[in-house]
């Protein structure tokens, strides 16, 4: 296993769309382990997508549990679904509703955050590493994290979603 290098903005490769995974083999399993290790070694992110490490396959990992746990310790209500660590292959958004504006950051854009509007409730259809098909409904922060990572698969960054530069902020603390 290895911690992989993360591509950072303005690297043009971040704009490249990813291809569907069609081979579920040992190479895929090894890559997913490396992707997990890379996410875990990072500065507190809740998700990562394969294109962020220069692998243009439709694979994302999302785990909002750290944010839920932080909310508990601060005695705040965590307004989100929390399915734990999800490794999703070839994810597709099958439904989306509502609209919420919230601050986003990204491992690939380490110096900035921005307010971004996204649907508040989504349903995703994806495969697991074992090729099981899952339909997952996500709400709140988890929905936002899923949509953010799926954007990476389509060659989009949260910067592409901001309405005005007034919504872009220099990051003060990476967390």
C-alpha positions as CSV (number, residue, x, y, z in Angstrom):
1,X,0.0,0.0,0.0
2,X,1.1,3.6,-0.7
3,X,0.1,7.1,-0.1
4,X,-0.4,8.6,-3.5
5,X,0.4,12.1,-4.7
6,X,-2.7,14.4,-5.0
7,X,-3.1,16.6,-8.0
8,X,-3.7,20.2,-7.2
9,X,-5.3,23.1,-9.0
10,X,-4.5,24.4,-11.6
11,X,-3.3,21.0,-12.9
12,X,-5.2,20.5,-16.2
13,X,-5.6,16.7,-15.5
14,X,-8.2,17.6,-12.8
15,X,-10.5,18.6,-15.7
16,X,-10.3,15.2,-17.4
17,X,-13.4,13.0,-17.2
18,X,-13.0,9.5,-15.8
19,X,-13.9,6.2,-17.4
20,X,-16.2,3.6,-15.9
21,X,-14.5,0.7,-14.1
22,X,-15.1,-2.6,-16.1
23,X,-12.5,-4.8,-14.5
24,X,-12.9,-5.9,-10.9
25,X,-9.5,-7.5,-10.3
26,X,-6.6,-7.5,-7.9
27,X,-5.2,-4.3,-9.5
28,X,-8.5,-2.5,-8.6
29,X,-8.4,-3.8,-5.1
30,X,-4.8,-2.7,-4.6
31,X,-5.6,0.8,-6.0
32,X,-8.6,1.2,-3.7
33,X,-6.4,0.3,-0.7
34,X,-3.9,3.0,-1.8
35,X,-6.7,5.5,-2.4
36,X,-8.0,4.8,1.1
37,X,-4.6,5.2,2.6
38,X,-4.1,8.5,0.8
39,X,-7.4,9.8,2.1
40,X,-6.6,8.7,5.6
41,X,-3.1,10.4,5.5
42,X,-4.6,13.7,4.4
43,X,-5.5,16.6,6.5
44,X,-9.0,15.6,7.6
45,X,-10.9,15.2,4.3
46,X,-14.2,13.3,4.1
47,X,-13.8,12.1,0.6
48,X,-11.4,11.4,-2.3
49,X,-11.9,10.5,-6.0
50,X,-9.6,8.5,-8.2
51,X,-8.8,11.4,-10.6
52,X,-7.3,13.4,-7.7
53,X,-4.5,10.9,-7.7
54,X,-4.1,10.8,-11.5
55,X,-6.2,7.6,-12.0
56,X,-9.1,8.4,-14.3
57,X,-11.6,5.7,-13.2
58,X,-15.0,6.3,-11.7
59,X,-14.2,5.5,-8.1
60,X,-14.9,7.6,-5.0
61,X,-14.6,7.1,-1.2
62,X,-16.7,9.2,1.2
63,X,-16.8,9.0,4.9
64,X,-18.5,11.8,6.9
65,X,-18.1,9.9,10.2
66,X,-15.3,12.2,11.4
67,X,-17.5,15.2,11.1
68,X,-20.4,13.4,12.8
69,X,-18.0,12.5,15.7
70,X,-16.7,16.1,15.9
71,X,-20.3,17.4,16.1
72,X,-21.0,14.9,19.0
73,X,-18.0,16.1,21.0
74,X,-19.1,19.7,20.5
75,X,-22.7,18.7,21.4
76,X,-24.0,19.8,18.1
77,X,-26.6,18.1,16.0
78,X,-25.1,16.6,12.8
79,X,-27.6,17.4,10.1
80,X,-26.7,14.7,7.7
81,X,-27.1,11.0,6.9
82,X,-24.0,9.0,7.8
83,X,-23.5,5.7,6.0
84,X,-19.9,5.3,7.3
85,X,-17.1,4.7,4.8
86,X,-18.5,4.1,1.4
87,X,-16.3,2.9,-1.5
88,X,-18.4,3.5,-4.6
89,X,-17.6,2.4,-8.2
90,X,-19.3,3.9,-11.2
91,X,-21.6,6.0,-9.1
92,X,-24.6,7.6,-10.8
93,X,-27.0,10.2,-9.3
94,X,-30.5,8.8,-9.8
95,X,-32.4,11.6,-8.0
96,X,-31.7,15.0,-6.5
97,X,-33.9,17.5,-4.7
98,X,-33.7,20.6,-2.6
99,X,-31.0,23.2,-2.5
100,X,-28.5,24.1,0.2
101,X,-25.6,26.5,0.2
102,X,-22.6,25.6,2.3
103,X,-18.8,26.0,2.4
104,X,-16.7,23.4,0.6
105,X,-13.0,22.7,0.5
106,X,-10.9,20.2,-1.4
107,X,-7.7,18.3,-1.2
108,X,-7.0,19.4,-4.8
109,X,-7.6,23.0,-4.0
110,X,-5.8,23.3,-0.6
111,X,-5.7,27.1,-0.4
112,X,-9.4,28.0,-0.9
113,X,-12.9,27.2,0.3
114,X,-16.1,28.5,-1.3
115,X,-19.9,28.6,-0.7
116,X,-21.5,26.2,-3.2
117,X,-25.2,25.4,-3.8
118,X,-26.0,21.7,-4.1
119,X,-29.1,19.5,-3.7
120,X,-29.8,18.6,-0.1
121,X,-31.0,15.1,-0.8
122,X,-29.7,12.7,-3.4
123,X,-30.0,9.0,-4.3
124,X,-26.9,7.3,-5.8
125,X,-26.7,4.0,-7.6
126,X,-23.2,2.4,-7.6
127,X,-21.2,-0.8,-7.3
128,X,-19.2,-2.0,-4.4
129,X,-15.8,-3.6,-4.7
130,X,-17.6,-6.9,-4.6
131,X,-19.7,-5.8,-7.6
132,X,-22.9,-5.5,-5.5
133,X,-25.2,-2.8,-6.8
134,X,-26.2,-0.3,-4.0
135,X,-28.8,2.4,-4.0
136,X,-28.0,4.9,-1.3
137,X,-30.0,7.9,-0.2
138,X,-27.9,10.7,1.3
139,X,-28.9,13.9,3.0
140,X,-27.2,17.1,4.0
141,X,-23.4,17.1,4.4
142,X,-23.1,13.5,3.2
143,X,-25.0,14.4,0.0
144,X,-22.7,17.4,-0.5
145,X,-19.6,15.2,-0.1
146,X,-20.9,12.6,-2.6
147,X,-21.8,15.3,-5.2
148,X,-18.4,16.9,-4.7
149,X,-16.5,13.6,-5.3
150,X,-18.7,12.7,-8.3
151,X,-17.9,16.1,-9.8
152,X,-14.2,15.1,-9.8
153,X,-15.2,12.1,-11.9
154,X,-16.7,14.5,-14.4
155,X,-13.6,16.8,-14.5
156,X,-15.2,19.4,-12.3
157,X,-14.0,21.2,-9.2
158,X,-16.1,23.1,-6.6
159,X,-14.5,26.2,-8.1
160,X,-16.6,25.5,-11.2
161,X,-19.8,25.7,-9.1
162,X,-19.3,29.1,-7.4
163,X,-21.6,31.8,-8.6
164,X,-19.4,34.8,-7.7
165,X,-15.8,35.3,-6.6
166,X,-17.3,36.9,-3.5
167,X,-18.1,33.3,-2.5
168,X,-14.4,32.2,-2.6
169,X,-12.3,32.4,0.5
170,X,-8.6,31.9,1.3
171,X,-8.3,29.0,3.7
172,X,-7.3,30.0,7.2
173,X,-7.0,26.5,8.7
174,X,-6.9,23.2,6.9
175,X,-9.6,21.1,8.6
